[in-house]
C-alpha cells in the first residue's frame, strides 16, 4: 500500500503531517494564551477591587471577571485533557473532537465576556481616568 502525501504545494510534496504533534502544539499555544488572559483578568480584578464599591459597575465587572476566570479554568482543564490524549488512536478521536468543541465554546464565551469587561471597565482606569476624572 502506498502512502500519498497529505499536502502538495506547487508540485512539491511535504512529508505526512503528524496530526498528534500538530494538535499538541496547537493545544499548548492555546493554553499559553489562556494563561496570559487569566493573569490579565486577575490584574483587572485587583484594580476594580482597589477602586472599591464606589465604582459605577463594580458588581457587574467583578461578576463578569469571576465568570471569565471560572471559564478559563474549565478551558484550561479541557486543554490539558486534550493535550494528554493521542489523536492518532481512532478510539480517542470522537471524544477528543467533543472535548475540542467544548473547549472552543468555553473560549468563545470567555471572549464575549471579556468584551463586556472591557466596555464596562473603561470608566476609571488608564488614560480615560486622567482625561475625564470622576469627582
N, C-alpha and C positions, 0 to 999 in steps of 0.2 A: 504494500500500500504506500503510495507516495503522499507526502505532506505538501500542501500548497502553502506558500507564504500568506500570512494574514493581511499584509498591506503591500501594495505596489504603487510607487510614486514615480512617474515619468519613466517607466520601463525598468526601474531599479527596484528589486525586491529587498525587503528587510527581513531579518530573521523572525521566526514566530514570536509573537508577543506573549510573555508570561503574564497572564491575566491576574494571577495571585499577587505577583510582585507589583504590578500596576495598581491593583486595588489597595494593597497595603500602603504604598507610597501616597496615594490619594487620601486614604483614611488618616494617615499620620499628619499630612498637611492640613486637613480639615480639623483635626484635633488641636493643632498648634493655633489655628485661627480662633477656635472656640476658647482656648486658654487666654489668648490676648483679649478677646471680648469680655470674658469673665473678669479679668483683672480691671479692665476699663469700667465695667459696671460696679465693681466693688469700690473703686475710686469715686465714681459718681455718687454712689450711695453715701459714702463718707462725707462728701461735700454737701449733699442735701441734709444729712443729719446735723452737720455743723451749722447750717443755716437756720435750723430749728423749725418749730411748728408754725412760725410766723410766715413762712414761705407759702405763697399762694396755692401751689399744687403739691404741698408736702406729702399728704397721704396718698394721693394718686401716683406720684412719682416713686415713692417708696414701695407701693404695692406693685407697680409695673417692674421696677428693678428686681424686687424679690421674685416675681413670676419669671422674669427673664433668667435670673440666676438658677432657679429651680429647673427650668427647661434646659439650661446649659449643662447642668449636672446630668440630667436624663440623656441628653445628646452625647455627652462625654462617655457615659456608661455604654450606650449603644455603639459608639465609635470603637471603644475598647473591645467589646464583644465581637464586632465585625472584624477588627484587625487580627484577632486571635484565631479566626476560622480560616480554613483553606478553601478558597473559591474553586480550585481545580477539582475538588471532590464533589461529584454530582449530588450526593446526598445533602450537602450543605447549601447548594445553590438556591433552592427555593426559600429556605429560612434566611439566608443572607440577603436575598432580594427584599424580603419582607422587612427585615431589620433596617436595611438601607433606606427603604421607603419611609419607615417611621423616623429615622434619623433626619432625613430630608424634610419631613413635615415639622419636626421639632425645630430645626434650623430656620425654616421659613417663619414659624411663629416667633422665634427669637428675633428675627429680622424685623417683622412687623411691630413687635413690642418695643424694640429699640428705636424705631422711628417715632413712636409716641413718646418715649422717654426723652428723646432729643427735642421734640417740639415743645413739650411741657417744661423741660429743664433749662431752657434758654433764658428765662426771665432774669435771674440774678447771678449768673455765672459768666466768667470770662470777660471779653471785650464789651459785650452788651451791657453788663452791670456798670462799667466805667463810663459809658456814653450816657446811659439813662439810669442814674442811681435811684433806688427806691427810698422814699422818705418815710 
